[in-house]
Amino acid sequence: MAYEQFANRLADIVGKANVLASEEDRKVYSYDGTSTWTHKPDLVVFPTETEHVEAVLKLANENRIPVTPRGGGTNVSGGSVPIRGGIVLVMTKMNKILSVDAANLSARVQAGVVLMDLQTALAKERLFFPPDPQSFLGATLGGIIAENAGGPVCLKYGVTKQYVLGLKAVLPTGRIVEFGGSTVKNVVGYDLVSLVTGSEGTLAVVTEAVLRLLPLPPARKTIIALFDDLPKSGETVGKILDAGTIPAKIELLDNWVVRSINRITGMGLPEDAAAMLMFECDGTEDVVEHDSRNVIRVCEEVGATQVLVADDPAKAQAYWKARSAGFAAVFGAAPTVLAEDVTVPRTRMAEFIQRVTAICKKADLEVTVIGHAGDGNLHPSVMTDAKDPAHFQKAQRAVDEIIEAAVEFGGVLSGEHGIGLEKQKFMRRTQDPIFIDLMRNIKDIFDPNGILNPGKIWEDRSG
Ligand SMILES: Cc1cc2nc3c(=O)[nH]c(=O)nc-3n(C[C@H](O)[C@H](O)[C@H](O)COP(=O)(O)OP(=O)(O)OC[C@H]3O[C@@H](n4cnc5c(N)ncnc54)[C@H](O)[C@@H]3O)c2cc1C
């Protein structure tokens, strides 16, 4: 079927205003949060109800048209780039919080709800959804579920899959299914909720989710510790956890990021520090007091040059805003930033950072490290320029070495950003072929014609 005819059929399903086909619109939906991946879709479609998704997928499946689901387009692995063209299915108009059930600590939401909007609504009821990817201003629950996203508080609270109780989704063949339920305990058959969570939009399009919530902690405290060398900061993280204290967040920022924060916010943090750790302790007042005392004591014992405590919520908020500014600074620091996402055992974090620094020094590349130190999840970011082929290739080679080093250190290819397009080339090199074959077989069951987000996670059979 010609795309023009196909567009008319889609307009019959979702309404004319919800199908975009102009060159400019197709360009807008051709990329995501990665620096290097882009491909224009043929059509952009906005469903507003599950039945629209059902009808669109049925039609696409019959005509073997690729469909790439998309939320806020903030992922950093190429997940929502429509690499085979076809339809980009944008879920942002399905953005209703359908219900909040405080007594059962759960909420039912449509997939296009933006995380920040959900947290704002939940805070009014003294509740929260713990996973906190730092893209919360634009990321949708559908995208967060598809990426099994994490974030700073995952040290204490875990990642998205621990907070998805049930899913309403549409299979690529155009069949609506419901997995899981609304209770925390549920061992009825295979755990398909967990399978779809983290499947990067390759198995089903999520249209609604039942989320597990927690009561908002009544108290929290932010502590900042500065270190004159990176290994000491790594050692501190291990000793705090070993002392039986699990802060909600332990974030690591290197000297480059600290200087950027000062430049952007004028906070005046000491710039001679090699590394800064940011902690947040939360819970009841006495738990927060106890945990904060432990954190401060260990930081001082290990040899922090300075320990700062945010004594009021406004100051704490300023510190965490600064942390976000640091992340933004990384992305804006060069024409192209190869922002990585690896996880290593936390006991080997300092050693890994030293390896990253050595790799980049040898190649004469600027690199900065920011990360969720509590769970060994680090984001080394290499500065380059895709328009300068020699420099860019050098940077890509360094990134390859960094990823291989993470695996060598007993870590994983991706801690929270997913494989998408970005890390496919490492899958064969680092994973058991049986694991890849099992995934392919599962994909074939869900998507016999391979129309849903094709070309992602593993290299194609042809590749
Ligand atoms: C500044 C910044 C900070 C970040 N910080 C973190 C962080 O701290 N922790 C972390 O884990 N991640 C982080 N991320 C990445 C994070 O994975 C994404 O921001 C988020 O998960 C994607 O949500 P989205 O709605 O933008 O989805 P998109 O980017 O649109 O899509 C992501 C994937 O989900 C699929 N998808 C989208 N919606 C659906 C749906 N309804 N059904 C099925 N599949 C769907 C897409 O096909 C794609 O594969 C960050 C990203 C940025 C840019």
The ligand as an SDF file (V2000), in Angstrom:
LIG
                    3D

 53 58  0  0  0  0  0  0  0  0999 V2000
   19.2180   14.4020   30.5940 C   0  0  0  0  0  0  0  0  0  0  0  0
   18.8940   12.9480   30.7080 C   0  0  0  0  0  0  0  0  0  0  0  0
   18.9990   12.3230   31.9440 C   0  0  0  0  0  0  0  0  0  0  0  0
   18.7030   10.9500   32.0630 C   0  0  0  0  0  0  0  0  0  0  0  0
   18.8350   10.3750   33.2880 N   0  0  0  0  0  0  0  0  0  0  0  0
   18.5430    9.0750   33.4240 C   0  0  0  0  0  0  0  0  0  0  0  0
   18.6780    8.4600   34.7030 C   0  0  0  0  0  0  0  0  0  0  0  0
   19.0650    9.0770   35.6850 O   0  0  0  0  0  0  0  0  0  0  0  0
   18.3590    7.1470   34.7910 N   0  0  0  0  0  0  0  0  0  0  0  0
   17.9160    6.4160   33.6980 C   0  0  0  0  0  0  0  0  0  0  0  0
   17.6320    5.2250   33.8400 O   0  0  0  0  0  0  0  0  0  0  0  0
   17.7970    6.9820   32.4900 N   0  0  0  0  0  0  0  0  0  0  0  0
   18.0890    8.2900   32.3260 C   0  0  0  0  0  0  0  0  0  0  0  0
   17.9330    8.8580   31.0890 N   0  0  0  0  0  0  0  0  0  0  0  0
   17.4590    8.0230   29.9530 C   0  0  0  0  0  0  0  0  0  0  0  0
   16.0660    7.4190   30.1450 C   0  0  0  0  0  0  0  0  0  0  0  0
   16.1590    6.0700   29.7310 O   0  0  0  0  0  0  0  0  0  0  0  0
   15.0080    8.0840   29.3230 C   0  0  0  0  0  0  0  0  0  0  0  0
   15.0030    9.4730   29.5800 O   0  0  0  0  0  0  0  0  0  0  0  0
   13.5700    7.5560   29.5590 C   0  0  0  0  0  0  0  0  0  0  0  0
   13.5260    6.2610   30.0530 O   0  0  0  0  0  0  0  0  0  0  0  0
   12.8640    7.5560   28.2210 C   0  0  0  0  0  0  0  0  0  0  0  0
   11.5540    8.0050   28.3540 O   0  0  0  0  0  0  0  0  0  0  0  0
   10.8270    8.6450   27.0690 P   0  0  0  0  0  0  0  0  0  0  0  0
    9.4020    8.8160   27.3720 O   0  0  0  0  0  0  0  0  0  0  0  0
   11.5530    9.8600   26.6190 O   0  0  0  0  0  0  0  0  0  0  0  0
   10.9780    7.4690   26.0040 O   0  0  0  0  0  0  0  0  0  0  0  0
   11.5770    7.5020   24.5370 P   0  0  0  0  0  0  0  0  0  0  0  0
   12.9430    8.0540   24.5630 O   0  0  0  0  0  0  0  0  0  0  0  0
   10.6090    8.1120   23.6130 O   0  0  0  0  0  0  0  0  0  0  0  0
   11.6340    5.9360   24.2300 O   0  0  0  0  0  0  0  0  0  0  0  0
   12.4980    5.0960   24.9330 C   0  0  0  0  0  0  0  0  0  0  0  0
   12.2580    3.6420   24.5050 C   0  0  0  0  0  0  0  0  0  0  0  0
   10.9910    3.2380   24.9650 O   0  0  0  0  0  0  0  0  0  0  0  0
   10.1550    2.8220   23.8930 C   0  0  0  0  0  0  0  0  0  0  0  0
    8.8160    3.2890   24.2450 N   0  0  0  0  0  0  0  0  0  0  0  0
    8.4160    4.5580   24.5250 C   0  0  0  0  0  0  0  0  0  0  0  0
    7.1300    4.5570   24.8910 N   0  0  0  0  0  0  0  0  0  0  0  0
    6.7000    3.2710   24.8380 C   0  0  0  0  0  0  0  0  0  0  0  0
    5.4630    2.6260   25.0940 C   0  0  0  0  0  0  0  0  0  0  0  0
    4.3840    3.3100   25.4910 N   0  0  0  0  0  0  0  0  0  0  0  0
    5.3720    1.2800   24.9320 N   0  0  0  0  0  0  0  0  0  0  0  0
    6.4610    0.5610   24.5450 C   0  0  0  0  0  0  0  0  0  0  0  0
    7.6520    1.1240   24.2800 N   0  0  0  0  0  0  0  0  0  0  0  0
    7.7700    2.4620   24.4330 C   0  0  0  0  0  0  0  0  0  0  0  0
   10.7660    3.4430   22.6590 C   0  0  0  0  0  0  0  0  0  0  0  0
   10.5110    2.6830   21.4950 O   0  0  0  0  0  0  0  0  0  0  0  0
   12.2470    3.4360   23.0020 C   0  0  0  0  0  0  0  0  0  0  0  0
   12.8120    2.1890   22.7170 O   0  0  0  0  0  0  0  0  0  0  0  0
   18.2600   10.2150   30.9200 C   0  0  0  0  0  0  0  0  0  0  0  0
   18.1390   10.8580   29.6840 C   0  0  0  0  0  0  0  0  0  0  0  0
   18.4630   12.1970   29.5640 C   0  0  0  0  0  0  0  0  0  0  0  0
   18.3360   12.8460   28.2210 C   0  0  0  0  0  0  0  0  0  0  0  0
  1  2  1  0
  2  3  1  0
  2 52  2  0
  3  4  2  0
  4  5  1  0
  4 50  1  0
  5  6  2  0
  6  7  1  0
  6 13  1  0
  7  8  2  0
  7  9  1  0
  9 10  1  0
 10 11  2  0
 10 12  1  0
 12 13  2  0
 13 14  1  0
 14 15  1  0
 14 50  1  0
 15 16  1  0
 16 17  1  0
 16 18  1  0
 18 19  1  0
 18 20  1  0
 20 21  1  0
 20 22  1  0
 22 23  1  0
 23 24  1  0
 24 25  2  0
 24 26  1  0
 24 27  1  0
 27 28  1  0
 28 29  2  0
 28 30  1  0
 28 31  1  0
 31 32  1  0
 32 33  1  0
 33 34  1  0
 33 48  1  0
 34 35  1  0
 35 36  1  0
 35 46  1  0
 36 37  1  0
 36 45  1  0
 37 38  2  0
 38 39  1  0
 39 40  1  0
 39 45  2  0
 40 41  1  0
 40 42  2  0
 42 43  1  0
 43 44  2  0
 44 45  1  0
 46 47  1  0
 46 48  1  0
 48 49  1  0
 50 51  2  0
 51 52  1  0
 52 53  1  0
M  END
$$$$
